[in-house]
Amino acid sequence: MLTEFGKIFVFILVAIFFVAVSVFVAKLLRPHRPTHEKQLTYECGEDIIGSPWVQFNIRFYVVALIFLIFDVEIVLLIPWAYVYKSFGIGGFLVGAIFLILLGLGMAYEWRKGDLEWSRPPLPKLKVDKEKVSQIAKS
């Protein structure tokens, strides 16, 4: 008789064997015709120009972090919404305080401008044409 761990070990061995056999059979059956075009890196149908080490705008990173933070906090609300009635008014108040703090955090990020994708336009500079012409003459 196998123990529970033995059964899991046999299951893992069968799974590894199945994957290995599937990959081997697929390699035998598939056509193998490599070309220069097939060996190139695929980048959404675009030809690769320049170095792959491009500096991205920091806003991509900031928006991703904000999304992760608020997404994880929202996921924490699912178990609370499922069982808060069993905790009575105390459970409801804890969840309400959490939601208020979450809303304040979102309002802070919004007010700070981190949720805006484009930067605010720069103020236009006023140029005194007379001073420019005087500088150009001298």
Buried (B, 14 or more C-beta within 10 A) or exposed (E): EEEEEEEEEEEEEEEEEEEEEEEEEEEEEEEEEEEEEEEEEEEEEEEEEEEEEEEEEEEEEEBEEBEEBBEEBEEEBEEBEEEBEEEEEEBEEEBEEBBEEBEEBBEEBEEEEEEEEEEEEEEEEEEEEEEEEEEEEE
